[in-house]
């Protein structure tokens, strides 16, 4: 996920807004209601793991359902949403952080910062008295080390590095100050820095960053410290009593792995989890939804949050099949978004025409989502040379059948339902689709190498949306432009957007980019879908936001029970 600044992180789409009263907090929509009325995966858990999950817990222990096990816990190497959710702002901290509700920037490992008049030079004053979890003091050398690794093209930090493309110099000024110099000003500088974690040089400075032992036993400065990782079962954090700031009310946070969301929901009924970040649509759909079950309604509250995200099917533009924009437009016209929204998301997915969040000024409402139009799609395909010349039901062009492979993730329950619908809609149009199912980890490796034809991803962003890393041509090499989309006009707009500090002028440029990618289609834009979560009534302060759930703000509830635990 976004992720990712880090700009965006990957997540797989599911859930959706329920029809209920909503509240607005700084243009973020969310709702809290009783359970009677979020570049996310599903599979199984051992009985031993399940028994451990349901063991009695103290009031200051929370268990969070984790749908996918991250490959490691080094946030400089961005590989999926769960890595970010567990590590950033829990184990690690940046120089600054965003308030999760107001989205204002707050001091963190730096107590102050200032820009030069031209916006190109940024100076930080570091906080004194901060120590890493192993007791070693945090200081200027750690900050310089992080930027050394971040900007080193031989390091696996490309996704994060793309947010600092204009950074030219990082230097210590003596004492507790650090200066960053950029070639150009940029609206995302502070946002990117708020998600850039500071790692200890004395640990990560030895050995290779990709395979460092500390990636699995991380050491940071955050309010929680690493406790234990039982592979295939759970990751546990515990409160860091030497934390420089306010100590969390929680003593322990456990992220329990149950890949099958269906099985996780059954375990939730028995009290196995305190927080289920994303509930499947079928579990929260309609008046008779499973969430109305008394065992759930008495123990849990339902949270509905509309994240800054977009769900897209990605074309591999290295495949000659998808290099003709008429083909890309035709495939997008073969997707029945209304049918999919109803069948998979209970009608709670909002069709979109571009990558910007619909509530943001960068989204152009005049650009409408492509409608389902098989006849129009057939006409476009014929114009591109694809017709059924031999009557076998499959379109062909110069002796080549229109055939491709759709890459599906074995753990994703949404893809399990979505891909057959897409495949059937494509089949009726004369396209032959083979589905290859592999794990998300293997699929991500394939996407980085551009060894796929089509797949779908849910891009989730922080408060600000910078599409540079996923659509700029430079992101094809070490970034998150997995489809290797390359459009010089888009490249120029993406750079101009980054350099425009005036909000109104930047929004106008974003709308231009919206119109461009809607026409050119780096991928098929499908939906904006809400996250539906369940949280135990044992806790207060569990609030969704673009910064995800902040465990440091969670506390035991003053009145935890509605119908008993």
GUMAR-725144 format. One line per field, with one value per residue (C-alpha): residue number from 1; chain; residue in three letters; x, y, z. Coordinates in pm, 1 decimal. Example, Ala and Ser with C-alpha at 12.3 -4.5 7.8 and 13.67 -1.06 7.14 Angstrom:
BEGIN
n <- [1_2]
chain <- [A_A]
res <- [Ala_Ser]
X <- [1230.0_1367.0]
Y <- [-450.0_-106.0]
Z <- [780.0_714.0]
This chain:
BEGIN
n <- [1_2_3_4_5_6_7_8_9_10_11_12_13_14_15_16_17_18_19_20_21_22_23_24_25_26_27_28_29_30_31_32_33_34_35_36_37_38_39_40_41_42_43_44_45_46_47_48_49_50_51_52_53_54_55_56_57_58_59_60_61_62_63_64_65_66_67_68_69_70_71_72_73_74_75_76_77_78_79_80_81_82_83_84_85_86_87_88_89_90_91_92_93_94_95_96_97_98_99_100_101_102_103_104_105_106_107_108_109_110_111_112_113_114_115_116_117_118_119_120_121_122_123_124_125_126_127_128_129_130_131_132_133_134_135_136_137_138_139_140_141_142_143_144_145_146_147_148_149_150_151_152_153_154_155_156_157_158_159_160_161_162_163_164_165_166_167_168_169_170_171_172_173_174_175_176_177_178_179_180_181_182_183_184_185_186_187_188_189_190_191_192_193_194_195_196_197_198_199_200_201_202_203_204_205_206_207_208_209_210_211_212_213_214_215_216_217_218_219_220_221_222_223_224_225_226_227_228_229_230_231_232_233_234_235_236_237_238_239_240_241_242_243_244_245_246_247_248_249_250_251_252_253_254_255_256_257_258_259_260_261_262_263_264_265_266_267_268_269_270_271_272_273_274_275_276_277_278_279_280_281_282_283_284_285_286_287_288_289_290_291_292_293_294_295_296_297_298_299_300_301_302_303_304_305_306_307_308_309_310_311_312_313_314_315_316_317_318_319_320_321_322_323_324_325_326_327_328_329_330_331_332_333_334_335_336_337_338_339_340_341_342_343_344_345_346_347_348_349_350_351_352_353_354_355_356_357_358_359_360_361_362_363_364_365_366_367_368_369_370_371_372_373_374_375_376_377_378_379_380_381_382_383_384_385_386_387_388_389_390_391_392_393_394_395_396_397_398_399_400_401_402_403_404_405_406_407_408_409_410_411_412_413_414_415_416_417_418_419_420_421_422_423_424_425_426_427_428_429_430_431_432_433_434_435_436_437_438_439_440_441_442_443_444_445_446_447_448_449_450_451_452_453_454_455_456_457_458_459_460_461_462_463_464_465_466_467_468_469_470_471_472_473_474_475_476_477_478_479_480_481_482_483_484_485_486_487_488_489_490_491_492_493_494_495_496_497_498_499_500_501_502_503_504_505_506_507_508_509_510_511_512_513_514_515_516_517_518_519_520_521_522_523_524_525_526_527_528_529_530_531_532_533_534_535_536_537_538_539_540_541_542_543_544_545_546_547_548_549_550_551_552_553_554_555_556_557_558_559_560_561_562_563_564_565]
chain <- [A_A_A_A_A_A_A_A_A_A_A_A_A_A_A_A_A_A_A_A_A_A_A_A_A_A_A_A_A_A_A_A_A_A_A_A_A_A_A_A_A_A_A_A_A_A_A_A_A_A_A_A_A_A_A_A_A_A_A_A_A_A_A_A_A_A_A_A_A_A_A_A_A_A_A_A_A_A_A_A_A_A_A_A_A_A_A_A_A_A_A_A_A_A_A_A_A_A_A_A_A_A_A_A_A_A_A_A_A_A_A_A_A_A_A_A_A_A_A_A_A_A_A_A_A_A_A_A_A_A_A_A_A_A_A_A_A_A_A_A_A_A_A_A_A_A_A_A_A_A_A_A_A_A_A_A_A_A_A_A_A_A_A_A_A_A_A_A_A_A_A_A_A_A_A_A_A_A_A_A_A_A_A_A_A_A_A_A_A_A_A_A_A_A_A_A_A_A_A_A_A_A_A_A_A_A_A_A_A_A_A_A_A_A_A_A_A_A_A_A_A_A_A_A_A_A_A_A_A_A_A_A_A_A_A_A_A_A_A_A_A_A_A_A_A_A_A_A_A_A_A_A_A_A_A_A_A_A_A_A_A_A_A_A_A_A_A_A_A_A_A_A_A_A_A_A_A_A_A_A_A_A_A_A_A_A_A_A_A_A_A_A_A_A_A_A_A_A_A_A_A_A_A_A_A_A_A_A_A_A_A_A_A_A_A_A_A_A_A_A_A_A_A_A_A_A_A_A_A_A_A_A_A_A_A_A_A_A_A_A_A_A_A_A_A_A_A_A_A_A_A_A_A_A_A_A_A_A_A_A_A_A_A_A_A_A_A_A_A_A_A_A_A_A_A_A_A_A_A_A_A_A_A_A_A_A_A_A_A_A_A_A_A_A_A_A_A_A_A_A_A_A_A_A_A_A_A_A_A_A_A_A_A_A_A_A_A_A_A_A_A_A_A_A_A_A_A_A_A_A_A_A_A_A_A_A_A_A_A_A_A_A_A_A_A_A_A_A_A_A_A_A_A_A_A_A_A_A_A_A_A_A_A_A_A_A_A_A_A_A_A_A_A_A_A_A_A_A_A_A_A_A_A_A_A_A_A_A_A_A_A_A_A_A_A_A_A_A_A_A_A_A_A_A_A_A_A_A_A_A_A_A_A_A_A_A_A_A_A_A_A_A_A_A_A_A_A_A_A_A_A_A_A_A_A_A_A_A_A_A_A_A_A_A_A_A_A_A_A_A_A_A_A_A_A_A_A_A_A_A_A_A_A_A_A]
res <- [Unk_Unk_Unk_Unk_Unk_Unk_Unk_Unk_Unk_Unk_Unk_Unk_Unk_Unk_Unk_Unk_Unk_Unk_Unk_Unk_Unk_Unk_Unk_Unk_Unk_Unk_Unk_Unk_Unk_Unk_Unk_Unk_Unk_Unk_Unk_Unk_Unk_Unk_Unk_Unk_Unk_Unk_Unk_Unk_Unk_Unk_Unk_Unk_Unk_Unk_Unk_Unk_Unk_Unk_Unk_Unk_Unk_Unk_Unk_Unk_Unk_Unk_Unk_Unk_Unk_Unk_Unk_Unk_Unk_Unk_Unk_Unk_Unk_Unk_Unk_Unk_Unk_Unk_Unk_Unk_Unk_Unk_Unk_Unk_Unk_Unk_Unk_Unk_Unk_Unk_Unk_Unk_Unk_Unk_Unk_Unk_Unk_Unk_Unk_Unk_Unk_Unk_Unk_Unk_Unk_Unk_Unk_Unk_Unk_Unk_Unk_Unk_Unk_Unk_Unk_Unk_Unk_Unk_Unk_Unk_Unk_Unk_Unk_Unk_Unk_Unk_Unk_Unk_Unk_Unk_Unk_Unk_Unk_Unk_Unk_Unk_Unk_Unk_Unk_Unk_Unk_Unk_Unk_Unk_Unk_Unk_Unk_Unk_Unk_Unk_Unk_Unk_Unk_Unk_Unk_Unk_Unk_Unk_Unk_Unk_Unk_Unk_Unk_Unk_Unk_Unk_Unk_Unk_Unk_Unk_Unk_Unk_Unk_Unk_Unk_Unk_Unk_Unk_Unk_Unk_Unk_Unk_Unk_Unk_Unk_Unk_Unk_Unk_Unk_Unk_Unk_Unk_Unk_Unk_Unk_Unk_Unk_Unk_Unk_Unk_Unk_Unk_Unk_Unk_Unk_Unk_Unk_Unk_Unk_Unk_Unk_Unk_Unk_Unk_Unk_Unk_Unk_Unk_Unk_Unk_Unk_Unk_Unk_Unk_Unk_Unk_Unk_Unk_Unk_Unk_Unk_Unk_Unk_Unk_Unk_Unk_Unk_Unk_Unk_Unk_Unk_Unk_Unk_Unk_Unk_Unk_Unk_Unk_Unk_Unk_Unk_Unk_Unk_Unk_Unk_Unk_Unk_Unk_Unk_Unk_Unk_Unk_Unk_Unk_Unk_Unk_Unk_Unk_Unk_Unk_Unk_Unk_Unk_Unk_Unk_Unk_Unk_Unk_Unk_Unk_Unk_Unk_Unk_Unk_Unk_Unk_Unk_Unk_Unk_Unk_Unk_Unk_Unk_Unk_Unk_Unk_Unk_Unk_Unk_Unk_Unk_Unk_Unk_Unk_Unk_Unk_Unk_Unk_Unk_Unk_Unk_Unk_Unk_Unk_Unk_Unk_Unk_Unk_Unk_Unk_Unk_Unk_Unk_Unk_Unk_Unk_Unk_Unk_Unk_Unk_Unk_Unk_Unk_Unk_Unk_Unk_Unk_Unk_Unk_Unk_Unk_Unk_Unk_Unk_Unk_Unk_Unk_Unk_Unk_Unk_Unk_Unk_Unk_Unk_Unk_Unk_Unk_Unk_Unk_Unk_Unk_Unk_Unk_Unk_Unk_Unk_Unk_Unk_Unk_Unk_Unk_Unk_Unk_Unk_Unk_Unk_Unk_Unk_Unk_Unk_Unk_Unk_Unk_Unk_Unk_Unk_Unk_Unk_Unk_Unk_Unk_Unk_Unk_Unk_Unk_Unk_Unk_Unk_Unk_Unk_Unk_Unk_Unk_Unk_Unk_Unk_Unk_Unk_Unk_Unk_Unk_Unk_Unk_Unk_Unk_Unk_Unk_Unk_Unk_Unk_Unk_Unk_Unk_Unk_Unk_Unk_Unk_Unk_Unk_Unk_Unk_Unk_Unk_Unk_Unk_Unk_Unk_Unk_Unk_Unk_Unk_Unk_Unk_Unk_Unk_Unk_Unk_Unk_Unk_Unk_Unk_Unk_Unk_Unk_Unk_Unk_Unk_Unk_Unk_Unk_Unk_Unk_Unk_Unk_Unk_Unk_Unk_Unk_Unk_Unk_Unk_Unk_Unk_Unk_Unk_Unk_Unk_Unk_Unk_Unk_Unk_Unk_Unk_Unk_Unk_Unk_Unk_Unk_Unk_Unk_Unk_Unk_Unk_Unk_Unk_Unk_Unk_Unk_Unk_Unk_Unk_Unk_Unk_Unk_Unk_Unk_Unk_Unk_Unk_Unk_Unk_Unk_Unk_Unk_Unk_Unk_Unk_Unk_Unk_Unk_Unk_Unk_Unk_Unk_Unk_Unk_Unk_Unk_Unk_Unk_Unk_Unk_Unk_Unk_Unk_Unk_Unk_Unk_Unk_Unk_Unk_Unk_Unk_Unk_Unk_Unk_Unk_Unk_Unk_Unk_Unk_Unk_Unk_Unk_Unk_Unk_Unk_Unk_Unk_Unk_Unk_Unk_Unk_Unk_Unk]
X <- [0.0_74.7_273.4_437.4_682.4_638.3_345.2_106.7_84.0_-88.8_-405.6_-678.9_-1019.7_-1311.6_-1576.2_-1783.0_-1978.4_-2298.6_-2596.0_-2573.8_-2506.1_-2154.2_-1923.6_-1657.9_-1317.8_-1092.3_-1251.7_-1215.3_-1548.8_-1604.4_-1879.2_-1904.6_-2223.5_-2334.5_-2276.4_-2651.6_-2757.5_-1021.9_153.6_-483.5_-482.3_-672.7_-595.7_-582.1_-435.0_-337.1_-552.7_-256.7_-242.9_-618.1_-602.0_-326.4_-535.7_-834.2_-637.3_-757.3_-617.0_-562.9_-732.8_-418.3_-356.7_-506.9_-510.6_-537.3_-632.6_-351.5_-451.0_-102.3_239.4_493.1_826.8_1014.3_977.4_1217.8_1011.5_1288.7_1221.3_852.8_683.1_315.2_71.5_119.9_488.3_388.8_98.4_308.3_635.8_563.9_468.7_482.2_837.4_987.7_934.6_1013.6_1146.6_785.6_445.8_93.8_-181.8_-407.3_-724.3_-633.5_-346.2_-140.8_232.9_358.7_709.7_847.5_1220.6_1267.7_1137.8_1143.0_1195.9_1214.2_1228.1_1438.4_1237.8_1265.4_1142.6_1455.8_1639.6_1486.6_1657.2_1560.8_1649.2_1657.3_1500.1_1746.2_1735.3_1581.7_1703.8_1655.5_1494.7_1840.1_1933.6_2164.7_2110.4_1948.8_2133.6_2236.3_2448.7_2140.5_1954.7_2246.8_2276.0_1910.4_1946.1_2268.5_2086.8_1769.8_1947.4_2192.0_2063.6_2233.4_2001.1_1647.2_1486.6_1354.7_989.8_1078.0_1353.3_1109.1_955.4_1293.3_1387.6_1477.2_1691.0_2047.7_2227.3_2184.5_2430.9_2477.3_2532.1_2684.5_2512.1_2158.3_2074.4_2035.4_1995.3_1828.9_1875.1_1641.2_1681.3_1321.7_1051.4_779.8_439.3_506.1_836.0_699.9_446.4_720.5_941.9_659.4_664.8_1041.9_1148.0_1475.1_1685.2_1983.8_2315.0_2494.1_2269.3_2163.3_2497.2_2653.9_2568.3_2324.3_1997.1_1791.0_1883.5_1975.4_1895.2_1736.1_1466.2_1310.4_1408.1_1374.5_1508.9_1359.1_1261.9_883.0_635.5_636.9_932.4_961.6_882.5_834.2_766.7_628.7_640.2_303.3_124.6_176.8_394.5_392.3_499.6_523.2_525.8_864.8_899.0_1196.5_995.5_1068.6_701.0_372.1_364.1_91.6_-192.0_-153.7_106.1_106.9_-11.6_-37.0_-94.7_-241.9_-216.7_-526.0_-513.5_-870.4_-1098.8_-1390.6_-1211.9_-1102.6_-1464.7_-1568.3_-1287.3_-1399.7_-1736.3_-1545.3_-1355.0_-1028.7_-964.0_-1010.6_-975.3_-1065.7_-951.8_-1140.4_-1460.7_-1571.3_-1870.0_-2089.1_-2038.5_-2162.5_-2422.6_-2788.3_-3018.9_-2959.2_-2581.1_-2369.7_-2246.9_-2598.7_-2536.6_-2576.4_-2236.5_-2079.6_-2312.8_-2263.5_-1884.7_-1795.5_-1858.9_-1871.0_-1645.7_-1683.5_-1409.1_-1363.1_-988.6_-785.6_-751.0_-836.5_-881.7_-731.4_-651.2_-292.9_-179.7_176.2_270.0_575.0_333.2_265.3_-95.2_-166.8_39.8_-252.3_-471.4_-775.8_-724.2_-689.8_-1007.2_-1193.9_-1101.4_-1213.1_-1548.7_-1589.2_-1594.0_-1946.7_-1869.2_-2229.5_-2251.3_-1921.6_-2011.3_-2332.5_-2202.5_-1878.2_-1924.2_-2299.1_-2343.8_-2110.5_-1824.4_-1815.8_-1707.3_-1423.3_-1279.5_-929.7_-679.1_-759.9_-984.9_-1334.8_-1344.8_-1024.3_-1015.7_-779.5_-1061.2_-1246.5_-1619.1_-1678.4_-1483.8_-1727.1_-1635.7_-1639.1_-1971.5_-2018.2_-2034.8_-1947.2_-2052.0_-1836.0_-1548.3_-1585.1_-1569.3_-1248.6_-1088.8_-1176.3_-1020.8_-705.9_-705.0_-863.0_-1142.8_-1240.4_-1116.9_-1144.1_-1470.6_-1324.0_-1472.9_-1135.4_-1021.8_-700.0_-465.8_-208.0_-229.4_-202.9_-493.5_-595.0_-478.6_-323.7_-273.8_-441.8_-222.1_-428.7_-314.2_-396.4_-477.3_-725.6_-1092.6_-1198.4_-992.4_-1139.6_-1477.9_-1368.7_-1144.0_-1406.8_-1645.6_-1380.8_-1275.7_-1632.3_-1689.5_-1367.0_-1453.3_-1786.0_-1593.7_-1362.3_-1064.1_-895.5_-785.8_-571.5_-569.0_-244.8_-277.2_30.2_105.3_115.0_487.3_563.2_329.5_496.9_835.1_690.4_537.8_871.1_1025.5_727.4_662.1_283.8_6.6_-281.6_-344.6_-539.4_-424.2_-578.1_-356.6_-402.1_-251.5_-172.3_-353.6_-167.6_-171.4_145.3_114.0_476.4_606.1_332.0_287.6_613.6_825.5_1122.4_919.3_950.1_1302.2_1303.4_982.2_617.3_529.6_480.7_312.3_594.8_350.4_537.5_375.9_594.1_292.4_208.5_574.8_578.8_252.6_366.0_681.3_488.6_240.8_526.0_676.0_353.4_303.4_-17.4_-308.0_-550.6_-295.2_-187.3_-550.2_-593.8_-286.3_-416.1_-742.7_-543.6_-359.4_-691.7_-823.6_-502.9_-483.6_-857.8_-800.4_-466.3_-534.8_-220.3_-476.8_-851.9_-990.4_-1264.0_-1374.8_-1328.6_-1440.2_-1483.2_-1323.2_-1554.9_-1395.3_-1500.7_-1344.4_-1393.8_-1595.6_-1308.0_-1120.1_-1157.9_-944.0_-957.2_-1007.1_-945.4_-763.3_-527.2_-252.8_-431.2_-516.9_-274.8_-202.4_-45.6_-391.0_-582.1_-681.1_-902.6_-1266.1_-1424.6_-1752.0_-1642.6_-1951.8_-2280.1_-2393.0_-2104.0_-1774.1]
Y <- [0.0_400.2_309.5_469.3_1009.1_683.0_740.5_450.6_90.8_-213.3_-355.9_-573.2_-421.0_-531.3_-392.1_-82.4_194.3_106.7_338.9_530.3_872.8_982.9_1235.5_1443.4_1499.9_1714.6_1582.7_1219.9_1039.5_775.2_648.1_471.8_275.1_-17.0_-353.5_-420.2_-215.2_-166.3_-282.7_-772.1_-1142.8_-1448.1_-1843.7_-2054.6_-2086.5_-2379.7_-2489.4_-2427.1_-2067.2_-2030.1_-2154.8_-1906.9_-1628.8_-1700.9_-1718.0_-1475.3_-1125.5_-842.9_-505.9_-350.5_-619.1_-594.4_-860.7_-737.9_-962.6_-972.6_-1106.8_-1132.0_-1186.3_-922.6_-1042.6_-832.9_-521.2_-275.3_25.5_156.8_-145.5_-110.3_-438.5_-433.2_-273.4_-489.8_-402.8_-35.8_-81.4_-269.8_-79.3_289.6_499.8_187.0_51.4_335.8_710.1_987.3_1331.6_1456.2_1287.2_1374.3_1404.9_1109.0_1318.5_1676.1_1571.5_1864.5_1801.7_1742.6_1720.7_1371.2_1295.8_1657.9_1937.3_2203.6_2265.3_2559.7_2617.4_2869.5_3141.7_2955.0_2626.5_2435.9_2409.7_2244.9_2246.3_2022.3_2047.9_1701.4_1605.0_1547.2_1251.7_1001.1_642.5_341.0_30.1_-114.3_194.5_349.8_728.1_861.2_1141.3_1323.0_1032.8_808.0_1061.5_1095.9_715.6_677.9_928.3_761.7_428.8_584.2_764.8_482.9_328.3_-0.9_-35.0_-183.6_148.3_253.0_288.6_533.3_700.7_808.0_1051.7_1223.3_1249.3_1618.3_1572.7_1677.3_1710.1_1596.2_1714.2_1764.3_2118.9_2029.2_1971.9_1852.9_2003.3_1845.4_2026.5_1890.2_2064.0_2002.6_2094.6_2215.7_2288.3_2026.5_2004.6_1649.6_1709.8_1721.1_1446.2_1219.2_1293.8_1214.5_855.3_812.2_604.1_664.3_347.8_308.5_328.2_116.9_-177.8_-140.8_8.2_-337.1_-580.0_-566.5_-380.5_-632.0_-936.5_-770.9_-983.0_-677.3_-679.5_-960.7_-826.3_-451.5_-179.4_169.3_461.6_416.1_380.7_1.3_-232.1_-566.0_-862.4_-1180.8_-1309.9_-1661.7_-1719.2_-1814.4_-1726.7_-1377.6_-1070.0_-915.7_-572.0_-448.5_-104.1_67.5_200.5_413.8_603.6_976.9_1077.8_987.7_617.0_413.8_278.9_-59.2_-292.3_-535.7_-543.5_-876.0_-903.7_-1251.2_-1412.7_-1586.2_-1576.1_-1687.9_-1395.2_-1635.2_-1835.2_-1515.1_-1399.4_-1727.9_-1685.7_-1327.7_-1461.4_-1644.7_-1332.9_-1421.9_-1065.6_-720.1_-547.8_-685.9_-405.0_-526.0_-722.7_-900.1_-736.2_-1043.2_-1025.6_-665.2_-644.7_-567.7_-583.9_-957.4_-940.0_-1165.0_-857.8_-832.9_-1161.6_-1097.7_-1253.6_-981.2_-689.2_-721.4_-732.5_-513.4_-174.0_-132.6_132.9_246.3_454.4_581.7_569.1_761.7_478.0_350.5_-0.7_-66.5_-344.0_-292.8_-346.8_-459.1_-205.9_-413.5_-666.5_-559.6_-672.2_-372.8_-106.4_5.7_245.2_124.1_-221.5_-81.1_124.8_-176.0_-393.9_-121.5_-105.6_-482.4_-444.5_-428.0_-214.9_-205.0_-585.0_-623.5_-356.3_-538.4_-896.8_-841.3_-520.5_-526.9_-219.3_-17.9_39.0_375.6_354.1_594.8_744.5_818.0_769.1_1062.7_1031.6_1148.3_1394.2_1569.2_1870.7_1680.4_1446.2_1585.1_1503.3_1590.6_1278.2_989.0_623.7_411.9_241.2_-124.1_-130.9_-465.8_-342.0_-32.1_-248.3_-484.7_-187.9_-57.8_-402.0_-437.9_-97.1_-225.2_-530.2_-786.2_-991.8_-1358.7_-1461.1_-1838.7_-1861.2_-2028.0_-1766.5_-1605.4_-1276.7_-1291.3_-1053.6_-1164.5_-1524.0_-1440.1_-1509.8_-1244.5_-1443.3_-1332.1_-1441.6_-1280.7_-1297.1_-1376.8_-1390.0_-1717.5_-1545.9_-1287.3_-1371.3_-1068.0_-1174.0_-1521.3_-1367.7_-1083.8_-1265.6_-1519.2_-1230.4_-1044.1_-1362.9_-1436.6_-1080.2_-1100.0_-1448.5_-1326.5_-1061.7_-1321.4_-1286.2_-1597.7_-1552.7_-1791.5_-1738.7_-1803.4_-1819.2_-1766.1_-1614.7_-1239.3_-1248.8_-1435.3_-1209.3_-895.1_-1027.7_-1096.1_-747.8_-586.3_-779.8_-690.2_-1060.5_-1053.3_-950.7_-825.8_-808.8_-587.6_-380.5_-142.3_162.8_320.6_660.2_883.5_1214.3_1359.4_1177.3_1180.2_945.4_988.1_650.7_448.7_641.8_822.9_627.7_632.2_412.0_124.6_66.1_5.8_195.5_92.8_148.5_-226.1_-196.1_23.7_292.9_552.2_874.6_1187.2_1413.0_1230.8_1247.2_1624.2_1673.6_1451.2_1659.8_1985.8_1870.2_1787.8_2132.5_2334.0_2454.2_2650.9_2417.9_2555.1_2551.1_2198.7_2077.8_2213.7_2020.1_1706.4_1735.8_1758.5_1441.6_1278.3_1352.0_1228.6_891.0_837.8_863.5_679.8_413.6_295.8_61.3_19.3_243.4_54.4_161.6_353.0_114.4_182.6_-19.1_-183.0_-274.4_-436.1_-323.3_-468.7_-264.5_-325.2_-37.0_332.8_544.4_296.5_542.8_481.9_743.1_780.9_703.4_374.5_281.3_439.6_188.8_460.3_623.7_306.3_269.2_40.9_150.6_311.8_127.1_-174.1_-392.2_-366.2_-725.0_-893.4_-1030.9]
Z <- [0.0_-96.5_35.5_32.4_178.7_65.5_-159.6_-179.6_-76.3_-225.8_-94.6_-238.1_-266.6_-54.3_171.5_114.9_279.6_456.0_428.5_750.1_887.3_805.8_963.1_792.1_945.0_730.5_411.0_526.8_549.5_810.2_1033.5_1367.0_1424.9_1641.0_1475.6_1468.9_1177.7_616.2_-475.0_179.2_131.3_243.1_322.3_663.5_1010.3_1226.0_1515.6_1743.8_1623.5_1666.0_2025.7_2106.3_1954.2_2175.8_2500.5_2771.1_2731.7_2973.8_2928.4_2778.2_2514.1_2165.5_1893.8_1533.8_1243.7_987.6_646.2_497.6_653.9_548.2_407.8_665.1_882.0_721.4_606.3_380.4_158.4_80.6_6.4_90.3_329.1_636.2_655.5_666.8_909.2_1163.5_1139.9_1066.9_1371.8_1589.0_1567.5_1366.3_1343.3_1099.3_1168.5_1162.8_1156.2_1048.3_1302.8_1208.6_1231.0_1136.9_904.1_1030.6_1059.9_1414.8_1559.8_1605.6_1600.5_1500.5_1720.0_1450.6_1079.6_840.9_464.8_279.1_98.7_-234.4_-79.5_-183.4_149.2_454.9_793.6_1086.2_1452.8_1607.6_1937.2_2220.2_2455.9_2211.2_2234.8_2015.7_2161.7_2239.2_2441.8_2182.1_2139.9_1821.8_1646.3_1330.3_1202.6_1190.8_976.9_733.9_717.9_623.2_338.9_226.4_193.4_54.3_-230.1_-312.2_-636.1_-550.9_-250.2_-270.4_-175.2_-516.2_-415.1_-135.3_-336.2_-607.1_-357.1_-320.7_-687.7_-644.1_-331.8_-410.1_-77.6_283.5_542.9_913.4_1028.2_1359.2_1688.7_1634.6_1295.0_949.0_617.3_303.4_-30.4_-322.9_-689.1_-695.0_-438.4_-403.3_-238.0_-115.2_63.8_418.8_351.9_219.1_517.0_759.3_630.0_601.6_900.8_1082.1_1121.5_1358.9_1175.2_1436.5_1344.6_980.4_873.6_883.9_605.5_315.3_365.9_165.5_375.9_704.8_1014.9_1178.3_909.8_1113.7_1457.6_1399.7_1626.3_1608.4_1831.1_1822.3_2110.9_2063.1_2037.7_1862.6_2086.5_1883.0_1531.9_1508.8_1132.2_991.4_1316.5_1463.2_1507.6_1854.2_1972.5_2329.5_2481.4_2483.5_2835.7_2733.5_2474.2_2459.7_2425.0_2588.6_2669.5_2494.7_2707.8_2537.7_2682.1_2393.6_2029.8_1847.5_1473.5_1429.0_1086.3_951.1_573.0_515.3_587.4_615.8_884.1_1056.8_1072.7_1236.1_1489.7_1551.7_1669.5_1943.7_2045.2_1872.1_1751.1_1897.4_1561.4_1220.1_988.8_683.0_680.8_364.7_191.5_233.6_610.4_633.7_358.7_426.1_726.3_779.9_747.7_971.9_1162.2_1309.8_1492.9_1866.4_1939.0_1724.0_1794.8_2170.2_2146.7_1851.1_1694.1_1318.5_1161.0_801.5_645.7_291.8_223.4_-28.7_-279.5_-623.2_-758.3_-1099.7_-1345.2_-1463.1_-1822.5_-1888.3_-2154.4_-2249.6_-2398.0_-2761.4_-2713.9_-2488.6_-2661.9_-2879.7_-2679.7_-2873.5_-2725.3_-2374.2_-2415.2_-2554.2_-2258.0_-2018.9_-2201.5_-2152.2_-1772.3_-1629.7_-1326.2_-1202.9_-1207.6_-1024.2_-768.7_-687.0_-689.7_-502.9_-304.0_-232.3_-448.7_-227.9_-473.0_-647.6_-1014.8_-1093.2_-1410.0_-1283.4_-1002.3_-775.5_-471.7_-560.3_-268.2_-373.3_-609.4_-840.8_-943.3_-1246.2_-1207.0_-1573.2_-1671.3_-1639.4_-1578.7_-1894.7_-1937.1_-2021.1_-2401.5_-2568.3_-2914.5_-2886.8_-2762.1_-3061.7_-3297.5_-3136.8_-3146.7_-3513.6_-3585.0_-3414.2_-3641.9_-3407.5_-3568.9_-3571.4_-3916.9_-3870.9_-3679.5_-3370.3_-3136.7_-3059.1_-3212.9_-3412.4_-3591.0_-3848.7_-3726.7_-3356.1_-3121.0_-2869.1_-2567.4_-2239.8_-1880.0_-1580.8_-1269.6_-959.8_-597.6_-424.4_-95.3_-224.8_-174.2_-377.9_-677.2_-637.0_-720.4_-947.9_-1195.3_-1314.9_-1390.4_-1588.7_-1765.4_-1875.0_-1995.4_-2197.6_-2331.3_-2469.6_-2664.5_-2820.1_-2587.8_-2452.5_-2092.9_-1894.3_-1517.4_-1328.4_-949.2_-732.5_-392.0_-347.7_-265.4_-586.8_-784.7_-649.8_-761.6_-1106.7_-1126.4_-1040.6_-1330.4_-1555.7_-1616.2_-1631.7_-1869.9_-1653.4_-1280.4_-1042.0_-746.6_-498.2_-453.7_-111.3_-35.9_252.9_272.9_-27.2_-361.7_-568.7_-866.8_-973.0_-857.7_-1027.9_-1355.8_-1429.6_-1678.1_-1437.7_-1202.0_-1448.1_-1318.9_-945.2_-869.2_-861.8_-1227.5_-1264.3_-1604.1_-1741.0_-1852.9_-2058.8_-2178.2_-2212.3_-2155.8_-1834.2_-1725.4_-1774.6_-1584.3_-1296.7_-1256.3_-1283.8_-1019.7_-783.5_-824.0_-789.1_-431.9_-488.1_-406.8_-668.0_-947.6_-852.2_-851.6_-1204.7_-1316.5_-1145.0_-1334.4_-1658.1_-1561.4_-1474.2_-1822.8_-1984.6_-1807.1_-1852.5_-2228.1_-2240.3_-1975.5_-1795.7_-1642.4_-1615.2_-1340.9_-1156.7_-807.4_-487.1_-211.9_158.9_435.8_686.4_1020.1_1346.1_1674.0_2020.4_2264.7_2509.3_2346.1_2274.2_2042.7_1754.2_1471.8_1098.4_894.2_599.6_853.4_937.5_1297.5_1543.0_1819.4_2035.5_2062.8_2156.6_2521.1_2732.1_2714.9_3017.8_2943.3_2740.2_2747.1_2569.2_2596.8_2772.0_2646.9]
